[in-house]
Amino acid sequence: MNLTALTFFALALISSVAPSAHAAKWECGERSNLPIEGKSYCAAGDFRQSETNLGKLLDALIARHHSKFGDAEALMESQRTFELYRDAHCTAENKRVEDQPFHSMMVSQCKTRLTNLRMQEIDEMNRKMR
């Protein structure tokens, strides 16, 4: 490999790592002063956390369904359907800002909002099965 190719490869590698290294520096506590990239990063983190929380609640409910009914296929199918609905709804809801820099932030916020509502539903189902 010649020096030019090696330099190009090194620059390509650095540029592919640079955004994630910079993104790791965003503090998501007070977001009003963050640039849009930081707000989008934090909104995506909120969504990942809400999905993690939902997963924990869902796992408990699936276990209850298995022990009480022998399977949880209907519950798992409802979750797959919810995720399809949530993603399509948030895409449609934010279509009007699709070309704006804050689009991904708004989609993440929408997905977080709907996932949090789903957590309330799953939590209610868990309480009814106790």
Secondary structure, DSSP 8 states (H G I E B T S, - for coil): --HHHHHHHHHHHHHHHHHHHHHTT---SS-TTS-HHHHHHHHHHHHHHHHHHHHHHHHHHHHHHHHHHS--HHHHHHHHHHHHHHHHHHHHHTGGGTTSTTHHHHHHHHHHHHHHHHHHHHHHHHHHT-
